[in-house]
Amino acid sequence: MAIKAKNISKRAGNGWAFRDIDLEARFGETLCIFGPSGAGKTMLLRILSGQDRADTGLLILDESITPGSAVFPETLLARPLGLFGRITRRLVPETAQNRVKRLKPVLENRGNRLVLLDEPLSGLDIFSKNEIAGQIRLAASHGAALIVTAADFYDVCLIADRISVISDGYLRQTGTTSEIYDTPESSFIASLCGPINLIEARRLTSSKADMPEFQTISGGHRLFTQKMDVRRLGAINRNIKLGIRPEQIALSFGAAFPEDNLLKGTIVNTRFFGPFTHVEMDCNGLTLTASVPRLIGITAGDECMVGLPPDRIRVFAN
């Protein structure tokens, strides 16, 4: 453990910027504080760096972390910070080349035990992102503890070993990148991590059913999911959301395939994304988007069968 935050809270005006934040950064890994703009990520990073004080809570530092440790939050104003030191500001945004040049010696210095970076990849081209991300991963492999912030899940995937998702002033979920992407705790977190089909539905079966059954509000389709914690199912008379990512949907054109949750769809639109094609479909009023390996020759108006694997559907009560 390099640094641990327990029940950290910070006031902002008459309210709270965030409350009761618990997180831990470990040596040899990169922890990413992930959330939308305005979630309080930068303020939390400043508290972790010692630049600001929390109103409640406790920070615990490993004995090897000293005031000489490097902290370099990155923003469009490029504000380099020294741990427990004084802020210096440059009012001109850095170029990608200058940011890479400035961060490289910091990340290559094996004497730096703790490094904090505020959105280090924000606003960079893909080549500069990859270069800085490689340096961040290298610093972690040499034993440093890194805490970074990000608002883009692609950036998170480039650098993070673990993620702490923050929104509306609270820490919502912590896990690896794959855990957060595959098993998000809410529809908000699911959407924050990338495209997802959110389907409004109501539960039809008892909470004791081996495979819970739902009926979609749009289209009236009956869909099964895998058995799950009853607390996630919602009341029978209450609308919930079913979530399935575009790449988890199976399409069939003409040939039948054994699949639960089969819907008949009509192609509305296709969009080319390199090796993948995004296919928008209308299933009797229910709009779904699938991401499939590159398809050639399909056009709007074509009919297809749409498969939604039960074990890929997430249920969100919110």
C-alpha positions as CSV (number, residue, x, y, z in Angstrom):
1,M,0.0,0.0,0.0
2,A,1.5,3.4,-1.1
3,I,-1.4,5.7,-0.1
4,K,-4.8,5.0,1.4
5,A,-7.8,7.3,1.7
6,K,-10.5,6.6,4.3
7,N,-13.8,8.4,4.3
8,I,-12.5,11.5,2.5
9,S,-15.0,14.2,2.1
10,K,-14.7,17.8,0.7
11,R,-17.2,20.6,0.9
12,A,-18.0,22.8,-2.1
13,G,-20.1,25.9,-1.3
14,N,-23.2,24.8,0.6
15,G,-22.8,21.2,-0.6
16,W,-20.3,18.5,-1.0
17,A,-17.9,18.0,-3.9
18,F,-17.6,14.3,-2.8
19,R,-18.3,12.3,0.4
20,D,-16.8,9.2,2.1
21,I,-14.3,8.3,-0.6
22,D,-12.3,5.2,0.2
23,L,-9.5,4.1,-2.1
24,E,-6.0,2.6,-2.0
25,A,-3.1,2.8,-4.4
26,R,-0.5,0.1,-4.4
27,F,3.1,-0.1,-5.5
28,G,3.5,-1.5,-8.9
29,E,0.1,-0.6,-10.3
30,T,-1.8,2.3,-11.8
31,L,-5.1,3.3,-10.2
32,C,-7.4,5.4,-12.3
33,I,-10.0,7.7,-10.8
34,F,-12.6,7.6,-13.6
35,G,-15.6,9.8,-14.0
36,P,-17.3,12.5,-16.1
37,S,-16.2,16.1,-16.2
38,G,-17.1,17.9,-13.0
39,A,-17.2,14.7,-10.9
40,G,-14.5,16.0,-8.5
41,K,-11.5,14.0,-9.8
42,T,-9.0,16.8,-9.8
43,M,-10.1,18.0,-6.4
44,L,-9.7,14.5,-5.0
45,L,-6.2,14.3,-6.6
46,R,-5.2,17.6,-5.0
47,I,-6.2,16.2,-1.6
48,L,-4.2,13.0,-2.2
49,S,-1.2,15.1,-3.2
50,G,-1.4,17.3,-0.1
51,Q,-2.2,20.5,-2.1
52,D,-5.7,20.7,-0.5
53,R,-7.1,19.5,2.8
54,A,-10.1,17.2,3.1
55,D,-13.0,18.3,5.5
56,T,-13.3,14.8,6.9
57,G,-11.4,11.6,6.6
58,L,-7.9,10.2,6.8
59,L,-4.9,9.8,4.5
60,I,-2.4,7.1,5.2
61,L,1.0,7.2,3.5
62,D,3.6,4.4,3.3
63,E,6.7,5.3,5.2
64,S,8.7,5.4,2.0
65,I,6.6,8.2,0.6
66,T,8.3,11.5,1.4
67,P,7.7,15.2,0.4
68,G,10.3,14.6,-2.4
69,S,8.0,12.2,-4.3
70,A,6.8,13.4,-7.7
71,V,3.3,14.6,-8.3
72,F,2.5,16.1,-11.7
73,P,-1.2,16.7,-12.3
74,E,-1.9,17.3,-16.0
75,T,-4.6,19.7,-17.1
76,L,-5.1,22.0,-20.1
77,L,-3.4,24.6,-18.0
78,A,-0.5,22.2,-17.4
79,R,-0.1,22.8,-13.7
80,P,2.9,20.9,-12.4
81,L,2.7,20.3,-8.7
82,G,5.3,19.2,-6.2
83,L,4.1,16.9,-3.4
84,F,3.3,19.1,-0.5
85,G,4.9,22.0,-2.4
86,R,3.7,25.2,-4.0
87,I,1.6,25.3,-7.2
88,T,3.2,26.9,-10.3
89,R,1.0,27.8,-13.3
90,R,1.5,28.2,-17.0
91,L,-1.4,29.9,-18.7
92,V,-0.5,28.5,-22.2
93,P,-1.7,24.9,-22.9
94,E,1.1,22.5,-23.5
95,T,1.7,20.9,-26.9
96,A,1.6,17.1,-27.0
97,Q,5.4,17.1,-27.7
98,N,6.1,19.3,-24.6
99,R,3.9,17.2,-22.4
100,V,5.7,14.0,-23.5
101,K,9.0,15.6,-23.0
102,R,8.2,16.9,-19.5
103,L,6.6,13.7,-18.2
104,K,9.1,11.3,-19.6
105,P,11.9,12.0,-17.1
106,V,9.4,12.0,-14.2
107,L,8.1,8.5,-15.2
108,E,11.5,7.1,-16.0
109,N,12.9,8.2,-12.6
110,R,12.9,5.0,-10.5
111,G,13.3,7.0,-7.4
112,N,9.7,8.3,-7.7
113,R,7.6,6.1,-5.5
114,L,4.3,7.9,-6.0
115,V,3.2,9.8,-9.1
116,L,-0.2,11.5,-9.6
117,L,-1.3,12.6,-13.0
118,D,-4.5,14.6,-13.8
119,E,-5.8,13.5,-17.1
120,P,-2.3,12.9,-18.7
121,L,-3.8,11.6,-22.0
122,S,-6.5,14.3,-22.4
123,G,-6.5,16.1,-25.7
124,L,-3.5,14.1,-27.2
125,D,-3.3,12.4,-30.5
126,I,-3.1,8.6,-30.6
127,F,0.6,8.5,-31.0
128,S,1.3,10.8,-28.0
129,K,-1.3,8.9,-25.9
130,N,0.5,5.6,-26.6
131,E,3.9,7.1,-25.8
132,I,2.8,8.5,-22.5
133,A,0.7,5.4,-21.6
134,G,3.8,3.2,-22.3
135,Q,5.9,5.3,-19.9
136,I,3.1,5.1,-17.2
137,R,3.0,1.3,-17.6
138,L,6.8,1.1,-17.4
139,A,6.9,3.2,-14.2
140,A,4.4,0.9,-12.6
141,S,6.4,-2.2,-13.7
142,H,9.4,-0.6,-11.9
143,G,7.4,-0.5,-8.6
144,A,6.0,3.0,-8.5
145,A,2.4,3.7,-7.4
146,L,0.5,5.8,-9.9
147,I,-2.8,7.5,-9.5
148,V,-4.3,9.1,-12.6
149,T,-7.6,10.7,-13.5
150,A,-9.5,10.2,-16.8
151,A,-12.9,11.0,-18.3
152,D,-12.5,8.7,-21.4
153,F,-12.7,4.9,-21.0
154,Y,-10.3,4.4,-23.9
155,D,-7.6,6.4,-22.0
156,V,-8.4,4.3,-18.9
157,C,-7.8,1.0,-20.8
158,L,-4.5,2.3,-22.0
159,I,-3.0,2.8,-18.5
160,A,-5.1,1.5,-15.6
161,D,-4.7,-1.7,-13.6
162,R,-7.7,-0.8,-11.4
163,I,-10.4,1.8,-11.7
164,S,-12.4,3.7,-9.1
165,V,-15.5,5.2,-10.7
166,I,-16.7,8.5,-9.1
167,S,-19.9,10.4,-9.9
168,D,-22.2,12.8,-8.2
169,G,-19.8,13.0,-5.3
170,Y,-19.6,9.3,-4.4
171,L,-17.3,6.4,-5.3
172,R,-19.6,4.1,-7.2
173,Q,-17.5,1.0,-8.0
174,T,-13.9,-0.2,-8.0
175,G,-12.4,-3.0,-10.0
176,T,-10.2,-4.0,-12.9
177,T,-11.0,-2.5,-16.4
178,S,-12.7,-5.8,-17.5
179,E,-14.7,-6.0,-14.3
180,I,-16.0,-2.5,-14.6
181,Y,-16.8,-3.0,-18.3
182,D,-18.4,-6.4,-18.1
183,T,-20.2,-6.1,-14.7
184,P,-21.0,-2.4,-14.1
185,E,-23.1,-1.7,-11.1
186,S,-25.4,0.8,-12.8
187,S,-26.6,1.8,-16.2
188,F,-24.6,5.1,-15.7
189,I,-21.3,3.3,-15.2
190,A,-22.2,1.0,-18.1
191,S,-22.7,3.9,-20.4
192,L,-19.6,5.7,-19.2
193,C,-17.5,2.7,-20.3
194,G,-18.8,2.6,-23.9
195,P,-21.8,2.0,-26.1
196,I,-24.5,-0.2,-24.6
197,N,-28.1,-1.0,-25.6
198,L,-30.3,0.0,-22.6
199,I,-33.7,-1.6,-22.9
200,E,-36.6,-0.6,-20.7
201,A,-38.5,-3.7,-19.5
202,R,-40.6,-5.2,-16.7
203,R,-40.0,-8.5,-14.9
204,L,-42.7,-11.2,-15.6
205,T,-41.5,-14.1,-13.5
206,S,-41.0,-14.8,-9.8
207,S,-37.6,-13.9,-8.3
208,K,-37.1,-17.6,-7.7
209,A,-37.2,-18.5,-11.4
210,D,-34.1,-20.2,-12.8
211,M,-34.1,-17.8,-15.7
212,P,-35.9,-14.5,-15.0
213,E,-38.1,-13.4,-17.8
214,F,-38.7,-9.7,-18.8
215,Q,-41.0,-8.0,-21.3
216,T,-39.6,-5.0,-23.2
217,I,-41.7,-1.8,-23.1
218,S,-40.9,-1.1,-26.7
219,G,-41.8,-4.0,-29.0
220,G,-43.2,-6.2,-26.3
221,H,-40.4,-8.8,-26.7
222,R,-39.9,-11.4,-24.0
223,L,-36.3,-11.8,-22.9
224,F,-34.6,-14.2,-20.5
225,T,-31.5,-13.4,-18.4
226,Q,-29.3,-15.7,-16.4
227,K,-30.2,-16.1,-12.7
228,M,-28.9,-13.3,-10.5
229,D,-29.1,-11.7,-7.1
230,V,-32.8,-11.0,-6.4
231,R,-31.9,-7.5,-5.3
232,R,-30.9,-6.7,-8.9
233,L,-34.2,-7.8,-10.4
234,G,-36.5,-5.0,-9.3
235,A,-40.2,-5.3,-8.4
236,I,-42.5,-7.0,-10.9
237,N,-44.6,-3.9,-11.4
238,R,-41.5,-1.6,-11.8
239,N,-39.6,-0.7,-14.9
240,I,-36.0,-1.6,-15.0
241,K,-33.3,-1.5,-17.6
242,L,-31.7,-4.4,-19.4
243,G,-28.2,-3.7,-20.8
244,I,-26.3,-5.5,-23.6
245,R,-23.3,-4.2,-25.4
246,P,-23.3,-4.0,-29.2
247,E,-20.5,-6.6,-29.6
248,Q,-22.5,-9.1,-27.5
249,I,-25.4,-9.2,-29.9
250,A,-25.4,-12.0,-32.5
251,L,-26.8,-11.5,-36.0
252,S,-27.9,-14.0,-38.6
253,F,-28.9,-13.4,-42.2
254,G,-30.9,-16.3,-43.6
255,A,-29.3,-19.2,-41.7
256,A,-31.0,-20.2,-38.4
257,F,-28.9,-20.6,-35.3
258,P,-29.8,-21.9,-31.8
259,E,-30.1,-19.0,-29.6
260,D,-32.3,-17.8,-26.7
261,N,-33.9,-14.4,-27.0
262,L,-34.3,-14.4,-30.8
263,L,-35.8,-11.2,-32.3
264,K,-36.6,-10.4,-35.9
265,G,-35.0,-7.2,-37.0
266,T,-34.8,-4.9,-40.0
267,I,-31.5,-3.1,-40.8
268,V,-32.0,0.7,-40.4
269,N,-28.4,1.9,-40.8
270,T,-24.8,0.7,-41.0
271,R,-21.6,2.5,-40.1
272,F,-18.1,1.4,-40.9
273,F,-15.5,1.4,-38.1
274,G,-12.4,-0.3,-39.5
275,P,-12.5,-4.0,-38.7
276,F,-16.1,-3.7,-37.3
277,T,-19.4,-2.6,-38.6
278,H,-22.0,-1.0,-36.4
279,V,-25.5,-2.1,-37.4
280,E,-28.6,-0.3,-36.2
281,M,-31.8,-2.4,-36.3
282,D,-35.5,-1.9,-35.7
283,C,-37.1,-4.9,-33.9
284,N,-40.8,-4.1,-33.9
285,G,-40.2,-0.7,-32.4
286,L,-37.2,-1.7,-30.2
287,T,-34.0,-0.1,-31.6
288,L,-30.8,-2.1,-31.1
289,T,-27.2,-1.5,-32.2
290,A,-24.8,-4.4,-32.9
291,S,-21.1,-4.3,-33.5
292,V,-20.0,-7.2,-35.7
293,P,-16.9,-8.1,-37.7
294,R,-16.9,-6.2,-41.0
295,L,-19.9,-7.0,-43.1
296,I,-20.1,-6.4,-46.8
297,G,-23.3,-6.2,-48.9
298,I,-25.9,-5.5,-46.2
299,T,-28.1,-2.5,-46.7
300,A,-30.9,-0.7,-45.0
301,G,-34.1,-2.7,-45.3
302,D,-32.5,-6.1,-45.1
303,E,-34.0,-8.5,-42.5
304,C,-32.1,-10.4,-40.0
305,M,-32.4,-12.5,-36.8
306,V,-31.0,-10.8,-33.7
307,G,-29.8,-12.9,-30.8
308,L,-29.4,-11.5,-27.2
309,P,-27.5,-14.2,-25.2
310,P,-29.1,-14.4,-21.7
311,D,-25.7,-14.5,-19.9
312,R,-24.7,-11.3,-21.6
313,I,-27.6,-9.2,-20.4
314,R,-27.2,-7.0,-17.4
315,V,-30.1,-5.9,-15.2
316,F,-30.1,-2.4,-13.8
317,A,-32.6,-1.2,-11.2
318,N,-31.7,2.4,-12.0
